[in-house]
Amino acid sequence: MTTAEKRKILFEGLDPLLKSNGYKLYKAGTDPSYVYFDGIVAQDFFFNFKSYGKITFSKIGITHYEVENYILDLDFFPEHFNDKKKYHLHTAYDWSSIGSHSFEANNLEEIEKGIELIKNYINGDGKLFLDNYLSLPNILKRMDELDSEGILWQDRKNGGILAGTLDAEFRGLIISKLCNDLNYDSKLEMTDKVFEEPNYANWKPYYEKLKIVLPSIQPKYNLDS
């Protein structure tokens, strides 16, 4: 079975569910993606078709442009993120385990089982993730829970919530400001210490650029909203 045949079967199986919920399919490239974007918030996930026969799929990422527009203004990430089409910088990402994220795809039966695996995630854990973290205050609540446990906001192995690597620290501060967080100053102090690390010197100019902007970010939410 060719990759083109596999793609056709997979997308025909998922289109009725996803397109009816407003997702657009970007078929081109080695990472075809389903993307929902309403101009303010994006949701997306993608696939890879492996040469050894398997299909892998990502979990759901959420992009809050109330946050990510500030990140894009730092001019750190590739230009294609500014298009806001197929590729979106994630604010929150579903790092939780949902079992296997790949499946054998050597015949029709295996691909149909894979389609059901993906649908079960979308309608189950994926929906719960979206229901919770389409809310910036809920992301902040999770950040605070992680702080209380000494876990990094982006720790993908221990229940982290924010996307990215060190740019997750940027996101955390922006979210804190937007949510009128009473603990913003302590988060800022903590993040200052992170970027004093010599190994992170290449990040420091972008952090300093963000710190110029942070005082101007006006709260839009309260933690209990």
Backbone bond lengths (Angstrom), bond angles and torsions (degrees), N, CA, C in turn:
res aa  C-N    CA-C-N  psi(-1)  N-CA   C-N-CA  omega(-1)  CA-C   N-CA-C  phi
1 M - - - 1.457 - - 1.530 109.47 -
2 T 1.321 116.94 129.58 1.454 120.97 -177.72 1.528 110.64 -79.20
3 T 1.329 115.14 161.76 1.472 119.77 176.92 1.520 110.48 -61.87
4 A 1.324 116.88 -38.32 1.471 120.05 178.91 1.525 110.97 -60.97
5 E 1.322 117.16 -40.05 1.467 120.92 178.58 1.525 110.57 -66.82
6 K 1.327 116.21 -40.92 1.466 120.39 178.39 1.529 111.12 -62.42
7 R 1.319 115.74 -44.61 1.468 119.88 179.90 1.523 110.60 -60.40
8 K 1.321 116.18 -43.78 1.462 120.84 -177.92 1.531 110.56 -61.15
9 I 1.328 117.28 -46.31 1.465 121.00 -179.56 1.527 110.68 -64.49
10 L 1.329 116.68 -44.18 1.454 120.60 -177.79 1.522 111.32 -62.29
11 F 1.323 116.76 -49.66 1.460 119.66 -175.39 1.531 111.86 -70.81
12 E 1.313 117.21 -34.34 1.461 119.12 176.12 1.531 110.60 -65.44
13 G 1.328 116.33 -29.88 1.461 119.85 178.33 1.519 113.31 -77.06
14 L 1.343 117.03 -29.57 1.462 120.53 -176.19 1.531 113.92 -97.41
15 D 1.327 117.09 -24.53 1.467 120.42 -175.89 1.526 114.15 -54.27
16 P 1.336 119.13 -45.71 1.468 118.08 -177.02 1.524 113.14 -58.49
17 L 1.329 117.27 -38.38 1.453 120.54 179.55 1.523 111.13 -73.99
18 L 1.309 117.16 -48.24 1.464 120.26 -170.20 1.522 113.15 -80.99
19 K 1.301 117.61 -41.77 1.470 118.80 -179.46 1.521 111.26 -67.50
20 S 1.324 116.70 -30.87 1.465 118.90 177.07 1.520 111.61 -69.00
21 N 1.331 116.54 -19.38 1.466 121.68 177.22 1.524 112.34 -100.04
22 G 1.328 116.40 14.94 1.454 120.04 172.35 1.509 116.14 91.20
23 Y 1.338 118.68 5.60 1.457 121.09 178.57 1.521 110.70 -79.35
24 K 1.321 115.48 145.58 1.457 122.52 174.03 1.514 108.18 -110.00
25 L 1.322 116.54 138.97 1.456 121.39 179.20 1.519 110.00 -96.66
26 Y 1.336 115.42 124.74 1.459 121.83 171.88 1.527 107.00 -103.73
27 K 1.321 115.90 105.76 1.466 120.54 -172.12 1.517 113.50 -83.43
28 A 1.306 117.95 -25.42 1.459 121.26 -170.71 1.520 111.82 -69.78
29 G 1.331 115.16 155.26 1.456 120.97 174.63 1.510 113.11 86.86
30 T 1.327 114.18 179.68 1.463 120.74 -178.85 1.518 112.33 -85.51
31 D 1.326 117.45 -3.94 1.463 121.77 -179.12 1.530 110.93 -130.04
32 P 1.335 118.01 62.20 1.470 119.33 178.89 1.515 110.69 -53.56
33 S 1.339 115.65 142.70 1.466 120.42 -170.51 1.516 111.60 -137.11
34 Y 1.322 114.55 149.05 1.456 121.61 166.80 1.521 107.24 -103.33
35 V 1.338 116.05 128.86 1.461 121.49 -176.40 1.522 109.85 -131.56
36 Y 1.310 115.65 130.34 1.465 122.37 168.68 1.520 106.91 -108.68
37 F 1.333 117.02 129.68 1.459 120.47 -179.69 1.515 109.33 -147.09
38 D 1.332 116.43 120.89 1.463 120.68 179.97 1.525 112.77 -105.26
39 G 1.330 116.46 12.18 1.450 120.78 -179.46 1.520 113.63 96.46
40 I 1.315 116.58 -18.28 1.467 121.79 179.81 1.527 111.09 -121.59
41 V 1.332 115.34 -43.15 1.461 121.66 -178.11 1.523 109.08 -126.83
42 A 1.332 115.68 138.40 1.463 120.92 174.58 1.522 109.29 -119.13
43 Q 1.321 115.05 151.22 1.469 123.07 172.55 1.523 106.31 -132.93
44 D 1.312 118.20 137.88 1.453 117.81 -179.06 1.523 111.76 -158.62
45 F 1.314 114.32 160.96 1.458 122.39 169.81 1.516 107.77 -156.80
46 F 1.342 116.47 160.69 1.452 120.08 -171.12 1.522 111.12 -137.74
47 F 1.337 114.63 173.35 1.463 122.45 -176.96 1.524 110.24 -130.50
48 N 1.309 115.64 154.10 1.463 122.50 168.01 1.530 108.12 -129.57
49 F 1.299 115.39 138.25 1.465 122.00 178.73 1.521 107.02 -107.00
50 K 1.312 116.82 107.15 1.453 122.01 -171.88 1.529 111.94 -81.55
51 S 1.319 114.94 147.52 1.468 119.82 -178.86 1.522 112.37 -66.34
52 Y 1.348 116.03 -23.03 1.469 118.83 -179.50 1.535 112.25 -89.79
53 G 1.337 116.80 9.34 1.457 119.59 168.99 1.508 116.90 113.27
54 K 1.323 118.10 -23.27 1.456 119.56 -176.21 1.526 112.28 -83.69
55 I 1.324 115.03 158.81 1.460 123.24 168.57 1.523 107.22 -114.09
56 T 1.317 117.26 130.60 1.465 121.40 175.08 1.517 109.07 -110.94
57 F 1.334 115.45 152.45 1.462 119.16 176.55 1.521 109.49 -139.08
58 S 1.314 114.21 145.94 1.461 120.06 -179.30 1.516 109.89 -84.27
59 K 1.310 114.51 168.12 1.457 119.39 169.81 1.527 108.97 -87.31
60 I 1.310 116.67 -179.31 1.462 120.92 -172.43 1.525 111.05 -83.46
61 G 1.320 115.03 135.06 1.454 121.73 170.53 1.514 109.84 -111.16
62 I 1.317 116.67 144.54 1.461 122.47 177.80 1.525 108.57 -115.35
63 T 1.314 115.65 133.10 1.459 121.94 176.72 1.517 109.19 -113.67
64 H 1.313 116.98 117.70 1.458 122.56 172.95 1.526 107.17 -101.56
65 Y 1.336 117.02 108.14 1.463 118.10 -177.21 1.524 112.86 -72.22
66 E 1.310 118.39 -13.00 1.460 119.94 169.07 1.529 110.11 -60.74
67 V 1.313 116.00 -26.71 1.466 122.76 177.05 1.525 110.56 -97.20
68 E 1.326 116.60 -50.18 1.463 120.61 -168.06 1.519 113.78 -71.92
69 N 1.336 118.57 -22.82 1.465 118.35 175.25 1.529 111.24 -61.80
70 Y 1.325 116.24 -34.89 1.468 119.51 175.67 1.531 110.73 -67.54
71 I 1.323 116.62 -37.72 1.463 120.39 179.08 1.536 110.09 -67.42
72 L 1.328 116.72 -43.02 1.455 120.25 179.28 1.523 111.65 -61.62
73 D 1.331 116.50 -34.78 1.466 120.53 -180.00 1.528 112.91 -65.42
74 L 1.315 117.62 -14.93 1.461 120.70 178.83 1.532 112.30 -76.93
75 D 1.336 116.65 -12.20 1.475 122.09 178.91 1.524 112.65 57.48
76 F 1.298 115.74 39.37 1.461 120.86 178.60 1.526 111.60 -96.70
77 F 1.328 116.81 -35.82 1.457 121.23 -171.76 1.536 111.59 -94.58
78 P 1.348 117.01 160.44 1.464 120.25 -178.39 1.522 112.89 -56.72
79 E 1.319 114.71 151.67 1.463 122.05 -173.61 1.531 112.64 -59.94
80 H 1.353 117.85 -29.03 1.466 118.32 -174.13 1.532 112.32 -64.58
81 F 1.328 118.22 -18.83 1.464 119.08 176.64 1.526 111.69 -69.21
82 N 1.316 117.15 -24.03 1.462 120.23 179.33 1.526 112.15 -70.88
83 D 1.341 116.83 -18.72 1.463 119.89 -179.95 1.519 112.08 -69.49
84 K 1.334 116.41 -28.27 1.471 122.13 -179.76 1.533 111.72 54.99
85 K 1.310 114.32 46.61 1.462 120.11 177.78 1.525 109.36 -118.03
86 K 1.320 117.00 -93.17 1.465 119.57 -179.36 1.527 111.40 -75.56
87 Y 1.325 115.54 -40.08 1.461 119.51 -173.07 1.529 111.12 -105.86
88 H 1.340 114.85 132.05 1.460 122.34 179.45 1.524 108.96 -135.51
89 L 1.315 116.70 133.30 1.463 119.49 172.10 1.516 108.77 -66.20
90 H 1.300 116.83 130.59 1.463 119.72 -178.88 1.521 111.16 -85.06
91 T 1.318 114.53 141.44 1.461 121.35 172.18 1.525 109.30 -91.27
92 A 1.307 115.69 -50.85 1.466 122.74 177.89 1.517 108.66 -122.29
93 Y 1.330 114.98 149.34 1.461 119.02 -179.73 1.521 109.03 -140.28
94 D 1.324 114.78 142.78 1.462 120.53 -179.24 1.527 108.90 -80.58
95 W 1.339 115.20 88.22 1.465 120.45 179.78 1.525 112.36 -80.59
96 S 1.320 117.89 -7.09 1.459 119.91 -175.67 1.520 110.73 -67.69
97 S 1.314 115.63 156.74 1.455 120.82 -178.31 1.520 110.55 -81.37
98 I 1.312 116.34 135.09 1.473 120.26 174.95 1.524 109.75 -124.39
99 G 1.313 116.14 23.43 1.451 118.61 -177.03 1.521 109.97 87.33
100 S 1.291 116.76 -148.41 1.462 121.15 -175.60 1.517 111.26 -71.12
101 H 1.337 116.08 135.56 1.459 121.29 175.48 1.518 110.65 -107.83
102 S 1.306 115.40 18.96 1.452 120.24 175.64 1.518 108.46 -145.23
103 F 1.297 115.03 159.14 1.461 118.62 178.85 1.523 109.17 -151.04
104 E 1.327 115.18 152.45 1.447 121.00 175.79 1.525 109.03 -64.89
105 A 1.323 115.73 140.31 1.463 119.34 -176.17 1.531 109.79 -140.33
106 N 1.321 115.06 56.16 1.462 120.11 -176.76 1.524 112.91 -97.15
107 N 1.336 115.51 -12.26 1.458 118.95 179.91 1.525 108.78 -154.41
108 L 1.319 115.91 173.33 1.462 121.69 -175.40 1.517 111.60 -59.82
109 E 1.317 118.35 -42.80 1.461 121.28 -177.82 1.531 111.42 -61.40
110 E 1.323 116.82 -43.44 1.458 119.96 -179.57 1.528 111.21 -65.77
111 I 1.321 117.21 -39.29 1.466 120.09 179.74 1.526 110.54 -68.07
112 E 1.315 117.35 -38.92 1.467 120.28 178.26 1.527 111.11 -64.22
113 K 1.335 117.23 -36.57 1.463 120.19 174.94 1.528 110.15 -65.67
114 G 1.340 116.21 -38.23 1.458 120.17 177.11 1.515 112.02 -64.43
115 I 1.311 117.46 -39.18 1.468 121.65 177.51 1.520 110.26 -60.81
116 E 1.326 117.18 -41.91 1.465 120.69 178.31 1.532 110.94 -66.15
117 L 1.332 117.20 -37.10 1.464 120.92 176.82 1.524 110.52 -60.79
118 I 1.323 116.58 -44.66 1.462 121.13 179.79 1.528 110.52 -66.45
119 K 1.317 117.10 -44.46 1.471 120.35 179.57 1.528 111.20 -61.46
120 N 1.315 116.19 -40.39 1.471 119.68 179.79 1.521 110.51 -62.66
121 Y 1.334 116.84 -37.77 1.467 119.59 176.65 1.528 110.61 -67.54
122 I 1.328 116.80 -47.45 1.469 120.90 -177.75 1.531 111.04 -59.18
123 N 1.326 116.01 -43.22 1.468 120.32 -177.03 1.524 113.46 -84.61
124 G 1.340 117.11 -12.22 1.457 121.57 -177.01 1.509 112.34 -111.39
125 D 1.343 116.98 -102.10 1.463 120.93 -176.91 1.521 112.52 -60.47
126 G 1.332 117.03 -35.94 1.460 119.56 178.77 1.511 112.15 -63.41
127 K 1.323 116.84 -41.42 1.470 120.75 178.48 1.527 110.74 -66.12
128 L 1.327 117.24 -41.34 1.464 120.14 178.22 1.528 110.83 -61.59
129 F 1.335 115.99 -39.98 1.461 120.34 177.81 1.527 110.62 -61.68
130 L 1.320 116.57 -47.16 1.461 120.44 179.72 1.527 111.61 -64.04
131 D 1.320 116.37 -44.92 1.463 119.90 -178.79 1.521 111.27 -57.90
132 N 1.316 116.51 -34.06 1.460 120.74 -177.54 1.521 112.48 -84.43
133 Y 1.333 117.11 -47.71 1.463 119.84 -166.55 1.519 115.28 -103.12
134 L 1.332 116.57 11.44 1.459 118.81 163.43 1.524 109.92 -73.45
135 S 1.319 116.48 -6.35 1.461 123.93 177.11 1.525 109.95 -102.05
136 L 1.335 117.38 119.36 1.465 119.88 176.42 1.526 112.38 -61.16
137 P 1.348 120.32 -41.23 1.467 118.84 176.63 1.522 113.21 -58.51
138 N 1.337 117.34 -33.09 1.467 119.26 177.55 1.521 111.55 -70.91
139 I 1.320 116.42 -33.35 1.468 118.91 174.34 1.524 109.19 -63.87
140 L 1.335 116.90 -43.86 1.469 120.11 179.01 1.529 111.18 -61.90
141 K 1.316 117.39 -40.48 1.467 119.93 177.54 1.524 110.44 -58.60
142 R 1.330 116.10 -42.82 1.463 119.09 179.59 1.528 110.80 -67.11
143 M 1.313 117.38 -38.50 1.464 120.63 175.78 1.526 110.59 -57.24
144 D 1.331 116.16 -44.12 1.466 120.04 -179.30 1.521 111.45 -66.36
145 E 1.330 116.29 -37.30 1.470 119.12 175.84 1.521 110.50 -61.95
146 L 1.314 115.94 -42.35 1.460 120.15 179.06 1.528 111.07 -64.24
147 D 1.341 116.05 -41.76 1.469 120.16 177.09 1.524 110.90 -56.95
148 S 1.325 115.81 -43.02 1.463 119.92 -177.22 1.524 112.17 -65.74
149 E 1.341 116.19 -22.07 1.462 121.28 -180.00 1.528 112.16 -100.68
150 G 1.339 116.47 1.88 1.457 119.96 -178.93 1.510 113.74 70.11
151 I 1.326 116.75 29.66 1.460 122.49 -178.26 1.520 109.24 -109.53
152 L 1.317 116.83 137.37 1.460 121.19 178.70 1.526 110.40 -65.46
153 W 1.308 115.73 147.10 1.463 120.90 -178.58 1.525 112.44 -58.97
154 Q 1.331 117.49 -28.64 1.462 121.57 -175.96 1.521 113.05 -107.83
155 D 1.328 117.06 16.72 1.464 120.36 -176.57 1.530 109.87 -71.59
156 R 1.313 115.28 102.64 1.470 120.02 -173.66 1.520 113.43 -72.39
157 K 1.321 117.50 -15.23 1.463 120.46 -179.19 1.526 112.90 -94.87
158 N 1.324 117.06 -10.60 1.466 119.96 -173.82 1.522 113.39 -132.69
159 G 1.322 115.87 37.62 1.457 119.70 173.16 1.502 115.02 82.36
160 G 1.339 118.23 20.61 1.458 120.67 177.50 1.513 111.97 -61.54
161 I 1.332 115.86 164.85 1.455 120.32 -176.18 1.520 112.98 -123.70
162 L 1.335 118.10 -33.27 1.456 119.24 -175.25 1.523 111.40 -82.39
163 A 1.324 115.09 150.07 1.456 121.53 177.52 1.522 109.97 -87.07
164 G 1.329 114.73 161.43 1.445 120.40 174.18 1.511 113.52 95.86
165 T 1.327 114.46 -172.34 1.457 121.73 176.49 1.528 107.06 -109.05
166 L 1.312 117.72 -107.78 1.470 118.68 177.96 1.528 112.28 -73.68
167 D 1.314 117.54 -20.84 1.463 119.05 175.15 1.530 111.39 -65.50
168 A 1.323 117.43 -16.36 1.470 119.73 173.79 1.525 110.97 -61.31
169 E 1.337 117.32 -31.97 1.459 120.32 177.03 1.530 110.30 -63.50
170 F 1.336 116.27 -38.95 1.464 120.31 176.63 1.528 110.01 -60.79
171 R 1.331 114.92 -47.82 1.468 120.02 -178.82 1.524 111.02 -59.59
172 G 1.317 115.47 -42.57 1.463 118.98 -178.31 1.515 112.23 -60.19
173 L 1.319 117.28 -41.47 1.468 120.32 -179.67 1.534 111.30 -69.04
174 I 1.324 116.46 -40.25 1.471 119.50 178.20 1.518 110.68 -63.35
175 I 1.324 117.06 -44.42 1.469 121.32 178.06 1.526 110.16 -61.80
176 S 1.305 116.13 -42.83 1.465 120.81 178.69 1.524 111.06 -57.75
177 K 1.328 116.72 -43.52 1.470 120.47 178.48 1.520 111.25 -66.64
178 L 1.319 117.10 -45.51 1.465 120.92 -177.53 1.524 111.94 -63.19
179 C 1.329 116.30 -28.96 1.463 120.91 -176.20 1.528 113.11 -98.36
180 N 1.349 116.72 13.58 1.466 120.00 176.24 1.523 111.39 54.18
181 D 1.323 115.15 44.75 1.462 122.99 -174.03 1.524 110.70 -71.35
182 L 1.318 116.34 122.91 1.464 120.78 178.42 1.522 111.93 -66.82
183 N 1.327 116.50 -19.28 1.465 120.99 -179.88 1.526 112.40 -100.32
184 Y 1.327 116.83 19.99 1.467 119.83 -179.26 1.523 111.70 -58.41
185 D 1.321 117.21 -45.36 1.471 119.76 -175.90 1.528 111.86 -60.18
186 S 1.328 116.45 -38.95 1.465 118.96 179.58 1.523 110.44 -69.90
187 K 1.327 117.23 -34.95 1.466 120.44 176.61 1.525 109.96 -66.62
188 L 1.323 116.64 -39.83 1.462 120.35 178.14 1.528 110.81 -63.86
189 E 1.301 116.19 -43.13 1.467 120.55 178.90 1.524 110.68 -62.49
190 M 1.310 116.49 -42.96 1.456 121.34 178.70 1.528 110.90 -62.01
191 T 1.336 115.79 -42.12 1.457 120.02 -178.07 1.525 111.22 -71.22
192 D 1.317 116.78 -35.50 1.471 120.15 174.78 1.529 110.27 -54.69
193 K 1.311 116.16 -43.15 1.465 120.78 -179.03 1.517 111.25 -65.36
194 V 1.338 116.22 -37.64 1.463 119.91 179.24 1.522 110.28 -58.76
195 F 1.326 116.74 -45.72 1.455 119.86 -173.62 1.527 113.71 -85.65
196 E 1.320 116.08 5.73 1.463 119.75 168.78 1.518 111.54 -86.29
197 E 1.331 116.51 -10.08 1.458 120.64 178.69 1.528 110.06 -63.92
198 P 1.330 118.36 129.71 1.468 121.03 -178.65 1.532 113.25 -57.34
199 N 1.320 116.28 -33.85 1.465 119.60 -178.67 1.519 113.01 -66.24
200 Y 1.320 116.59 -16.43 1.459 120.55 -176.30 1.522 111.73 -105.76
201 A 1.294 117.77 21.33 1.467 121.53 -175.68 1.531 111.92 -59.47
202 N 1.331 117.69 -33.55 1.463 119.54 -178.74 1.523 112.49 -69.42
203 W 1.357 116.40 -19.99 1.458 120.68 177.01 1.533 112.25 -85.06
204 K 1.306 116.54 -22.15 1.466 121.07 -169.81 1.535 113.00 -57.28
205 P 1.332 120.91 -43.90 1.474 119.30 179.81 1.527 113.17 -59.24
206 Y 1.314 116.45 -36.47 1.465 119.98 179.98 1.525 110.63 -72.09
207 Y 1.315 115.74 -35.94 1.459 119.47 176.66 1.527 110.44 -66.05
208 E 1.302 117.23 -43.27 1.466 120.37 178.98 1.527 110.76 -63.68
209 K 1.312 116.14 -35.88 1.471 120.54 176.93 1.527 110.49 -64.63
210 L 1.321 115.99 -41.51 1.461 119.65 178.11 1.519 111.05 -65.70
211 K 1.324 117.67 -39.50 1.461 120.77 -177.53 1.523 112.33 -63.02
212 I 1.316 117.37 -24.86 1.460 120.25 175.23 1.523 110.71 -68.65
213 V 1.329 115.40 -33.71 1.470 121.68 -175.71 1.528 112.12 -85.16
214 L 1.321 117.39 -33.10 1.470 121.15 -171.87 1.530 114.01 -51.11
215 P 1.338 120.39 -43.45 1.470 119.15 -178.19 1.529 114.20 -61.94
216 S 1.329 116.53 -21.17 1.468 119.61 -177.78 1.523 112.85 -88.66
217 I 1.331 118.31 -7.86 1.465 121.18 -179.11 1.520 109.43 -75.57
218 Q 1.312 115.42 120.18 1.460 120.75 -176.87 1.529 111.14 -92.43
219 P 1.332 117.56 138.61 1.469 120.56 178.60 1.529 111.83 -61.64
220 K 1.313 115.18 140.08 1.459 121.65 176.40 1.518 112.54 -120.08
221 Y 1.324 116.34 -16.31 1.454 121.42 -175.00 1.510 109.47 -136.75
222 N 1.315 115.20 161.28 1.459 122.14 168.10 1.508 107.99 -112.83
223 L 1.299 116.28 155.10 1.466 121.22 -175.48 1.518 112.04 -58.23
224 D 1.325 117.17 -28.56 1.462 120.22 -177.64 1.517 112.19 -96.09
225 S 1.348 117.18 11.11 1.469 118.55 -179.08 1.519 110.86 -88.09
